[in-house]
C-alpha cells in the first residue's frame, strides 16, 4: 500500500485570503489551453486576433465554471444545496460536474460562434483537443483535496485518504482519471487533430473517448454516498451521463465521415 502524500489543500494563505490548489488547477487548465490554442490559431483562422481568442477563452471558462457547478447541484446533490444555497459559491470545496461544465461550454460556444461567423462544430473541433488539460489538472485538484476516491481494494498502490471516515485502502481513482481523461485523451485528440479532419470528427472522438474512459474508471470509483448505485448494483450517475456522450460522439463521427464520402463522390 502507498502512503497518501498529505498535501495541504491551501496552497497559499495571505491573511484571511486563502488560495486553494483546487482553484489553481483551474487556472493551470485554462492557461494551458489558452497557450496551446494560440499556437494553432493561425491554422484555425488567420483572421482571428489574440483578442478574439481571449474572448473565446473567457466565455468558455465561464461556461466551465458556471455549468460545472450548476451541473453538480442538479445531477448529484440538489437537496443539500436547496437546504443551504450558499454552498453553490464554495467551489474551492470541490463539487464540480464535468457533464454540467460540458453543457456550459456548448452554450458558450453556440453563442460565440454566431457572433464570429463560425459554425458551432468548427469551434468545438478547435476547442476539444484543449479540454483534457483542464480535465487532468482538475483530477490532480481532486487528489490534493483527498476527494472522489476509489473503492476499497488490496492492490499494492492503494491509499488511505484522510477524508475517508472508514479509513480503508482505496483505489486512487483521481490519478486513474488524470492519466486517462488528462494525459491519454490529450495525446489522442492532439495527434488526431494535427491533420485536417471532417468537421465534427474531432468533437465526436472527444465524446467517444471521454465517455469510455470515464465509464471504465467509474467501476473502481466510489459512488456518491447519497446516490449509490442507480441500477444493476454497479451503474453510477457518472456512467449514466456518459452513455449519451458515447452515442452522440459515435453519431458525430459517422456523420462527419459520411458527409466527407458524399462530397468526394459528388466531386468525382
C-alpha positions in Angstrom: 0.0 0.0 0.0 1.2 3.5 -0.8 1.1 6.4 1.6 -1.1 9.3 0.7 1.2 12.4 0.5 -0.9 14.6 2.7 -0.8 17.8 0.7 -2.4 20.9 2.3 -5.4 21.9 0.1 -4.5 25.5 0.8 -1.6 26.5 -1.5 -1.1 30.0 0.0 -2.5 32.0 2.9 -2.4 35.8 2.8 -4.1 36.8 6.0 -7.8 36.0 5.6 -7.3 35.2 1.9 -6.6 31.5 1.1 -5.6 30.3 -2.3 -6.6 26.6 -2.8 -4.8 24.2 -5.0 -8.1 23.2 -6.5 -8.6 26.8 -7.7 -5.1 26.9 -9.1 -5.7 23.7 -11.1 -8.5 25.6 -12.9 -6.1 28.4 -13.7 -3.5 25.9 -14.9 -6.1 24.2 -17.1 -7.4 27.4 -18.6 -4.0 29.0 -19.0 -2.5 25.8 -20.7 -5.5 25.6 -23.1 -5.1 29.3 -23.9 -1.4 28.9 -24.7 -1.9 25.8 -26.9 -4.9 27.4 -28.7 -2.7 30.4 -29.6 -0.3 28.0 -31.3 -3.0 26.7 -33.5 -4.9 30.0 -34.0 -3.5 30.9 -37.4 -4.2 27.5 -38.8 -7.7 27.7 -37.5 -8.4 31.1 -38.8 -5.7 33.6 -40.0 -8.1 36.5 -39.5 -8.6 35.8 -35.8 -6.6 38.0 -33.4 -5.3 37.2 -30.0 -8.1 39.4 -28.6 -10.7 37.2 -30.3 -9.1 34.2 -28.8 -9.1 35.9 -25.4 -12.8 36.5 -25.6 -13.4 32.8 -26.6 -11.3 31.6 -23.6 -13.2 33.9 -21.2 -16.6 32.7 -22.3 -15.6 29.0 -22.4 -14.1 29.3 -18.9 -17.3 31.0 -17.7 -19.3 28.1 -19.2 -17.0 25.5 -17.5 -17.3 27.1 -14.0 -21.0 28.0 -14.1 -22.1 24.9 -15.9 -19.8 22.6 -13.8 -21.2 24.0 -10.5 -24.8 24.0 -11.5 -24.5 20.6 -13.1 -23.2 19.2 -9.8 -26.0 20.8 -7.9 -28.6 19.4 -10.3 -27.2 15.9 -11.0 -25.6 15.0 -7.8 -26.7 16.8 -4.6 -29.7 19.0 -5.2 -31.2 18.5 -1.7 -28.1 19.8 0.1 -27.9 22.9 -2.0 -31.6 23.7 -1.6 -31.0 23.4 2.2 -28.1 25.8 2.1 -27.9 27.8 -1.2 -24.6 29.5 -0.1 -22.8 26.2 -0.8 -23.2 26.8 -4.5 -20.5 29.5 -4.3 -18.0 27.4 -2.3 -16.3 25.9 -5.4 -13.0 25.5 -3.5 -14.5 22.6 -1.7 -15.0 20.7 -4.9 -18.4 19.7 -6.3 -18.0 20.3 -10.0 -19.6 18.2 -12.6 -17.8 17.6 -15.9 -21.1 16.9 -17.7 -22.6 20.2 -16.4 -19.4 22.0 -17.4 -19.8 20.5 -20.9 -23.3 21.9 -21.2 -22.0 25.3 -20.1 -19.2 25.1 -22.8 -21.7 24.1 -25.5 -23.9 27.0 -24.7 -21.0 29.4 -24.7 -19.6 28.1 -28.0 -23.1 28.3 -29.6 -23.4 32.0 -28.6 -19.8 32.8 -29.6 -19.9 31.0 -33.0 -22.9 33.1 -34.0 -21.0 36.3 -33.2 -17.9 35.4 -35.1 -19.1 33.7 -38.2 -18.0 30.2 -37.4 -20.1 27.1 -37.3 -20.7 25.5 -33.9 -18.8 22.4 -34.7 -15.9 24.3 -36.3 -15.3 25.9 -32.9 -16.0 22.7 -31.0 -13.4 20.9 -33.1 -10.9 23.6 -32.3 -11.6 23.5 -28.5 -11.9 19.8 -28.0 -8.2 18.9 -28.0 -7.6 21.6 -25.4 -10.1 20.3 -22.9 -8.1 17.4 -21.5 -5.6 19.9 -20.0 -8.3 21.2 -17.7 -9.6 17.8 -17.0 -6.2 16.4 -16.0 -5.5 19.5 -13.8 -8.9 19.1 -12.1 -8.2 15.5 -11.2 -5.0 16.5 -9.6 -7.0 19.0 -7.6 -9.4 16.2 -6.5 -6.4 14.2 -5.4 -4.9 17.0 -3.4 -8.4 17.6 -1.8 -8.5 13.9 -1.0 -12.0 13.7 -2.6 -13.7 11.4 -5.1 -11.5 8.5 -4.1 -12.0 5.0 -5.4 -13.5 1.8 -3.9 -11.8 -0.3 -1.3 -9.1 -2.6 -2.7 -6.0 -4.6 -1.9 -3.9 -3.5 -4.9 -0.3 -2.6 -4.0 -0.8 1.1 -4.9 -3.9 1.5 -2.8 -4.1 4.5 -0.4 -5.9 5.5 2.7 -7.3 9.0 2.3 -7.6 11.3 5.4 -11.1 12.3 4.4 -12.4 8.7 4.4 -14.3 8.0 7.6 -13.8 4.3 7.2 -10.0 4.7 6.7 -9.9 1.9 4.1 -7.2 1.3 1.5 -8.7 2.6 -1.8 -8.0 3.0 -5.5 -6.5 6.4 -6.2 -9.1 6.8 -8.9 -8.4 10.5 -9.2 -4.9 9.5 -10.6 -6.5 7.0 -13.0 -8.7 9.8 -14.3 -5.8 12.1 -14.6 -4.0 9.5 -16.7 -7.0 8.7 -18.9 -9.0 11.9 -19.1 -6.0 14.1 -19.0 -2.9 12.5 -20.5 -4.3 9.8 -22.8 -7.2 11.9 -24.1 -5.0 14.9 -24.8 -2.5 12.7 -26.7 -5.2 11.1 -28.8 -7.0 14.3 -29.7 -3.9 16.4 -30.2 -2.3 13.8 -32.6 -5.6 13.2 -34.4 -6.4 16.9 -34.9 -2.9 17.7 -36.3 -4.2 16.7 -39.8 -7.3 18.2 -41.4 -10.4 16.2 -40.4 -14.0 16.4 -41.4 -16.0 18.9 -39.4 -17.5 17.2 -36.3 -15.0 14.4 -36.3 -12.7 15.8 -33.5 -15.7 16.6 -31.4 -17.1 13.1 -32.0 -13.8 11.5 -31.0 -13.7 13.5 -27.8 -17.2 12.3 -26.9 -16.4 8.7 -27.5 -13.0 8.7 -25.7 -14.0 10.7 -22.7 -17.2 8.8 -22.3 -15.4 5.4 -22.4 -12.6 6.5 -20.1 -15.0 7.8 -17.5 -17.3 4.9 -17.8 -14.4 2.5 -17.2 -12.9 4.4 -14.2 -16.4 4.5 -12.5 -16.1 0.8 -11.9 -13.3 1.4 -9.4 -14.5 4.8 -8.1 -16.6 5.1 -5.0 -20.1 6.4 -6.0 -21.5 9.4 -4.2 -22.8 8.2 -0.8 -26.2 9.9 -1.1 -26.7 8.4 -4.6 -25.1 5.0 -4.5 -25.7 2.7 -7.5 -28.6 3.7 -9.7 -29.2 0.2 -11.2 -27.9 -3.4 -11.6 -25.7 -3.0 -8.4 -23.0 -1.2 -10.4 -24.4 1.7 -12.6 -23.4 5.1 -11.3 -24.6 8.6 -12.1 -21.3 9.2 -13.9 -21.7 6.2 -16.1 -25.3 7.1 -16.9 -24.3 10.6 -18.0 -21.5 9.1 -20.2 -23.8 6.8 -22.2 -25.4 9.7 -24.3 -21.9 11.2 -24.7 -20.5 8.0 -26.3 -23.6 7.5 -28.5 -23.5 11.2 -29.6 -19.8 11.0 -30.3 -20.1 7.9 -32.4 -23.0 9.5 -34.3 -21.0 12.7 -34.9 -18.0 10.8 -36.3 -20.2 8.6 -38.5 -22.0 11.7 -39.9 -18.7 13.6 -40.4 -17.1 10.9 -42.5 -20.4 10.1 -44.2 -20.6 13.7 -45.4 -17.0 13.6 -46.5 -17.6 10.5 -48.6 -20.7 12.0 -50.2 -18.7 15.1 -51.0 -15.9 13.1 -52.6 -18.4 11.1 -54.6 -20.1 14.3 -55.9 -16.7 15.8 -56.9 -15.6 12.6 -58.7 
